């Protein structure tokens, strides 16, 4: 498959939806067919941190190039509230690489970067790939020195990524792609493109169900940014409690770039762009339509919460009942928390294997330091 060239500008492509034209201009994806995707005017690139484009390309050159998608994310890429511009240089850079064949990719990466792996390298690429498939389906190498920076990179199979984007099986990588990321390379896989766009639409729909009838644009992005942290035990131990606010506050233009087309085309919302306000249909009929549009795994989680054992009612019947419930938003939140809780626990427990004991302790201590620093900043 041909890959789209890396952008030459420092900003590059700054969103998961980069490369997608407005809905009216797109054709339905066809299985097995590659196509050129033209960027819509609302999805033009916004700059990430200054000078980062060349640096990301140099880092990417250290890895096998058989990637269906590669993106960078986190505080090393997009500035966060409360952080000085110079501080971002010292933050760890986070990457995710999607690959069509995990065993082959790990085999090639072991030849190039064997030192990145823990003791699991002794068991070979097949065993590494098997461990990758557990939990959220992603394998992380962390605290890696590369091109003068400390980095962490995760490897996920393309099919596993598409499954998570469409159905929110774990919401682990799909949740990261609901927030601004910097796309580094991307091949012309129509199925993956459609899944990236579907994930953004699902994030909007879930957020609508948990918001009141009228709210600000920033409220919406706060709700969306918080989806993948709902139920994550690391938000209690190991993460800055103000993480969601810090992500959204300085990056509203990046969120607008991701979601403005979806909001303008959604029939259930009045999007007052100039005022930064939105109004949605909170009638039972409106909420039922939104519930029916949620990813499959979330619908199943909601059904298991609401439907008493032995009833075995179909999903549509249960969602209709939830649509009439005044606590509809709370039920949706519980469903999302249920997905995130289990995947984050398994993924975190994998860290001891994939990073090794020494790196696991070091990484955890860094997280605790950031959490403590965030708490002190909040109280000062």
N, C-alpha and C positions, 0 to 999 in steps of 0.2 A: 504494500500500500504506500502511496506517496504521502509524505508528511508535508504539512504546510511549513514553510521556512520560518525560522526564528525571527521575530521582529527586530529591525535594526535600531529603532528608537529605544531610548533608555526605559521608557514606560512599558512598552510591549503591550500585550493584551492583558487586561486587568480583571476579566470576569469569566465565570464559568460559562456564561452565555455567549462569550465572544465567538464571532463567526456565524451566528444565527441571524437570519434576516427576519423582519417582522412576519407574523403568521400569514398574512395575506400574500406575501411574496414567496413563501416556501412551498415546495412540493412534498407530498408524503414520502418518507424514506422507503426504499425498496431493499429487501434482504440481499446481501451479497453484492450490492452495487455501490461503487465509490462515486462521489460527486463533489464538485467544487462548491463551496458554501461562501456566499457573499455577505460581508458584514453590513448590517442595516445602519442607518445614520445615527440611531439612538445608542448604538453599541460601539462607537468609536473609542479607541484606547484612551484610558486615563493613566497618568503617570503613577507609578509606585514610588518607592524611595529613590531619590536622585542617584544616577550612576549605577543602578543595580542590574541593568540589562546585560552589559558585557560580562559582569561578574557571574551572573546566572548561566550564561552560555559557556563560560570557562569551566564552571563546576559540572555542568551537564556533559561536557566533553570527556570527563573521567569515567563515564559509565557506558555500558553497552547501549547502542542507539536504537535497538528494536523496541520502540515505545509507541503505544497507541495514544497515550496522553501523558504529559508531564506538567505539573504545576507546583508553584511555590506558594506558601501561605504563612500567616502568623506575623508576629511583631517584628521580625527581621525583614519583612516585605512591605507591610502597610503600617504606618505610624499609629500608635495607640495613645489614648489620652493619658496625660500624666508623665509621658516619657519625653525626654529631651531628644532633639534630632540626632545628636551625636551618639546617643545611647543605643540606637538601633544597630549600629555597627558591631556592638558587642553581643547582641542577641543571637541565639542559635537560629540558623536558617532551616526551615522545614520544607520538605519536598514529598510529593507522592508521584510514583511512576506506575502507570498502568501498562501491563504487558500481556500479549496474546498467549504466550507460552512461558509460564513461570519457571518450570524446571530448566528449560534452555537458557532463560535469562540469568537465573542464579548460577548456572554452570559457567557462563561467560563472565559474570561478575566476580565469581570466586577466582578466576584466572587473573582478572585485572585488579581486584580489590579484596583479596583474601583477608587482610587484616581488619576489615570492617566488621567481620562476623565474629560471633562468640564461639565457644567450643563446638557449637552445632556444625561448624564447617567441616569437622572431622567425619560427619555422617553423610556429607554430600548433598547435592542439589535436590534430590528427590525427597529426602527427609525434611530439608528446609522448606520445600514447597508444601509438604504435608502439614507442617506446623503453621505455615502461612494460612492455610485453608480453615483453621480453627477460629472460632470467635467471629471477628469482623472481617476475616479473609485478607488481612494485610500483615506483612512482615516488616518490622522496623529495625533498621540499624541506626543506633543513636550515638551521640558524642563522637562523631567522626571528624577528624581534621581533614579538610579538603580545600585546596587553593587558598590557604591562609584564613579560612573561616571554620567555625564549628558548625556541623550540619547534622541533621537527622533526616533519613529518607525511608519512606515506606513503599513496599512493592505489593501491588494487588493485580489479580488477573482481570483482564478486560471484561470477561463475562460476569465475574463477581461484582465488578463495579457497576455494570449496567443493571444487574439484579437489584443492587442496593439503591440506585438512583430511581428505578421505576417503582419498586415495592417497599422500600425502607425496611429491608430485612434486618439491618443492624443500625442504620442511620449514622454510621461511623464516618465513612468517607463522603456519603451523600450530604451529611450535615456540614462538612467542611466546604463543600461546593455550593452551599446555600449562602455562603458569605463570600466577599471578594477574595479572589485568588489571582495569581499571575500565571497565565497559561504560557508555558515555555515551548512546547511542541505538541502537535495534535494531528493525527492522520485523518483522512477523509472517510471516516466510518459513519455512515448515515444513522445506524442503529444507536451508536454512542451519542451522536449529536442530538438525536431525538430524546434520549434518556436524560441528558443534561438539562434540556429545556423542560421536560416533564417534571424533573426534581424541583426546579424553581417554581413552577405552577403549583405543585403540591405544597411547597413551603408557604406560599401566599394563602392557599385555601385553609391550611391548618391554622395559620395565624389569625385569619378572619374569624374562625370559630371561637377563638379564645379572647377576642377583643370586643369592646362595646360597639354600639351602633355608629358612633362617631369617634374618630381618633386622629392623631397626627401621623404624618409620614414617619417621623422618628419612632413613634410608638410601634408602628408596623415593623420597622427594621429591628427594633429591640426584641420584639416577639420572635421574628424569624431567626435572628442571631442566637437566641436562647434555646431554640428547639433541640439542638444536638447536645445541650448541656443539661436538659431536664432529666433528672434521675441519675445523673453521673455522680458517683460517689466522690470523684476527685474534686468536685465543687465544694465538698465539705472538708476534705483533707487533701491539700496539694495544689489548689488553684486559687488565684486572686478572686475574691468574691465580687469584685467590680469588673470582672473580665468582659462581660457582655456590653456594659456601658462603655468601657474603654475601646472596644472594637468598633462600636457604632458611631460614637460622637465625632471623631475626626474623619470618618470615612463615609458620611452620608452620600456624597456624590458618586462613590463607587457602588453603593447599594442602589441608588437611582438608576445607574447605568444597567445594572442587572435586571431590575424589576419594572422600570417605567413602561415598557411595551406591554407587559403582561397586565399591569394595572389599567392602562388605557383601553385595552381590548376586552377586559372582563365585564360581562353584562350585569354582574351583581354589585358593582361598586360605582360610586360617584367619586371620581378622582379630581379634586380641586388642586391641580398642580401648582398654580400660582400662590395659593394659600398654604400649601403643604398639609392639606386636610383630606380625609377620606370618610365616606359614609357607605355602610353596607346594609344589605337586607338581612335583618335578624328575625324575620318571621320563621315559623316552623318549616314552611315550604322552602324558604331560602336556605335554611340550615340543613335541611334534608338533601338538597342538591349539592351542597358543599361536602357533607358527609359521604355522599355517594362518589364524590370525586377524589377522596383521599386514597393514598396507596393501600394496597391489599393487606399488608401486614398490620398496619394501623387499624384498619377496619376490623380485622380479626381480634386484635387486642381489645378494642372497645367492646366488641361482642362478648368476649370472655368475661369482661368486667360486669356487664349489664345483665347478661342472660344467665339465670339461675341454672345450676346443674340439673340435667334431666329434661329441660324444656326443649332444647335442640331446635330453636326457631332459626329461620334463615337470616342471613346478615341484613338484608334489606328491611325486614320486619323490625329487627333490633334497632337499626339506625333511624328508622321512622320514630320509634319510641324516644330515642335520644334527642332527636330534633325538637321534640315538644318539651324536653326537660329544661327547666330554668338553669340547671347546672351543666348544660351541654358542654361548655368550654372546659369545665373542670374534668369532665369525663375524657375529653380529647387529650387534655394534658396528662392524665393518668395513663392513657394508652401510649403516648409518646415516651413518658418516663419508664414504662415497662420495657419498651424496646431498648432504650439507651442503657438502662441499668444493667441488663444481662450482658450486652455486648461490651460495655466498658469494663465490667469486672473480668470477663474472660480475656480481653485484650491486654489489660494491665497485668494479669497473672502471667501472660506469655512473655512479658518484658524480662523476667528473671532468666528465661531460656534464651531469648533472642539477643539480649544485651549482655548477659552474664551478671554475676552478683555484684562485682565492683562497679560497673557502669550503672546498674540498676539503683544502687545506693546513691551514687553521685547524682544521677538524674533526679531522683526523688528529693534529695537535699536541695537541689536547685529550684525545684517546684515549691518546696516549703518556704524557701527564702523569698521567692516572688510573692507568695501568698501573704507572708508576714509583712513584707514591704508594702503591699497593697493595703493591708489593714491599717498600718501605721499612717500611710498617706491619707486614708479616709478619716482617721480620727484627729489628724493634725489641723 
